[in-house]
């Protein structure tokens, strides 16, 4: 990380948006992070809703693909029950994004610089009197 500069924003915690994070795992399929809202004093904040974030890894031909996704739930049991469906949606969305990135990459036009064609012996007049076949 680069050192601080005069115009860089100061990294300041937002005390109005603090969460306590608890992690649960079955040590097989994935992990659920329970994000419990808390006040600046660390007490539970009853005015904000707890959120559940699933994490899993999918093996692909390119290696492990980490997934992180919200799980709509009101408690940990519901989050566990809905984990598979939320993971599938996250995987499908990630796959679509990867396919779109591949499509964009394949359709991009590559224009070589002027010297590249000459180096390959195409389109440019010879530069000296000695020519190689």
C-alpha positions in Angstrom: 0.0 0.0 0.0 1.3 3.4 -0.9 2.0 6.0 1.8 -0.5 8.7 2.7 -0.8 11.6 0.4 -2.1 15.1 1.1 -5.3 14.6 -0.9 -6.1 11.0 0.1 -9.3 10.6 2.3 -8.7 9.7 5.9 -9.8 6.1 6.7 -12.4 6.7 9.4 -14.8 4.1 10.8 -18.5 4.9 10.6 -19.7 4.5 14.2 -23.3 4.6 13.0 -22.8 1.5 10.8 -20.9 -1.0 13.0 -21.5 -4.8 13.0 -20.3 -7.7 15.1 -19.3 -10.6 12.9 -19.8 -14.2 14.0 -18.7 -17.0 11.7 -20.3 -20.5 11.5 -19.1 -23.4 9.4 -20.0 -27.0 8.9 -16.3 -27.5 7.8 -17.6 -29.2 4.6 -19.7 -26.9 2.4 -19.1 -23.4 3.4 -19.3 -20.6 6.0 -22.0 -18.3 7.1 -21.1 -14.9 8.5 -23.7 -13.4 10.8 -23.4 -9.6 10.7 -25.2 -8.3 13.9 -25.6 -4.5 14.0 -24.2 -2.9 17.1 -24.1 0.6 18.6 -20.9 2.5 19.1 -20.8 1.0 22.6 -20.9 -2.5 21.2 -24.4 -3.3 22.3 -26.9 -5.0 19.8 -28.7 -2.3 17.8 -32.4 -3.4 17.6 -33.2 -0.8 14.9 -31.2 -2.5 12.2 -31.5 -6.0 10.8 -29.0 -8.8 11.1 -27.6 -9.9 7.8 -26.3 -13.3 6.7 -23.4 -13.7 4.3 -22.6 -17.1 2.8 -19.1 -18.0 1.6 -18.1 -21.0 -0.5 -15.6 -22.2 -3.0 -16.3 -23.9 -6.3 -13.7 -25.9 -8.1 -13.4 -24.8 -11.8 -11.0 -25.8 -14.5 -9.2 -22.5 -13.7 -8.9 -23.3 -10.0 -10.9 -22.5 -6.9 -13.5 -19.8 -7.4 -14.5 -18.0 -4.1 -18.1 -17.0 -3.8 -19.6 -14.5 -1.3 -23.4 -13.9 -1.3 -26.2 -12.5 0.8 -28.7 -15.0 2.2 -32.2 -13.7 2.8 -33.0 -15.0 6.3 -34.3 -14.0 9.7 -32.2 -16.4 11.8 -29.2 -18.8 11.5 -31.4 -21.9 10.8 -33.1 -20.2 7.9 -29.7 -19.1 6.6 -28.4 -22.7 6.7 -31.6 -23.9 5.0 -31.3 -21.3 2.2 -27.5 -21.6 1.8 -27.5 -23.9 -1.2 -30.1 -21.9 -3.2 -28.2 -18.6 -2.5 -24.9 -20.2 -3.5 -26.4 -21.5 -6.7 -27.7 -18.0 -7.6 -24.2 -16.5 -6.8 -22.5 -19.1 -8.9 -24.8 -18.6 -11.9 -24.4 -14.8 -11.7 -20.6 -15.2 -11.5 -20.6 -17.5 -14.4 -22.6 -15.0 -16.5 -20.1 -12.2 -15.5 -17.2 -14.4 -16.6 -18.8 -15.2 -19.9 -19.5 -11.5 -20.5 -15.9 -10.7 -19.7 -14.7 -13.4 -22.2 -17.1 -12.1 -24.8 -15.8 -8.5 -24.4 -12.2 -9.7 -24.5 -12.8 -11.7 -27.6 -14.5 -8.9 -29.5 -11.9 -6.2 -28.6 -9.9 -5.0 -31.6 -6.2 -5.1 -31.2 -4.4 -2.5 -33.3 -0.6 -3.0 -33.5 1.7 0.0 -33.4 3.3 1.2 -36.6 6.6 -0.6 -35.9 5.1 -4.0 -35.3 4.1 -4.5 -39.0 7.5 -3.5 -40.2 9.1 -5.9 -37.7 7.1 -8.7 -39.3 8.1 -7.6 -42.8 4.6 -6.5 -43.8 3.5 -3.3 -45.3 6.6 -1.1 -44.7 9.4 -0.3 -47.2 12.8 -1.8 -46.4 14.9 0.4 -44.1 18.3 -0.5 -45.5 20.0 -1.8 -48.6 20.6 -5.3 -47.2 17.5 -7.4 -47.4 17.1 -10.9 -46.1 14.8 -13.3 -47.9 
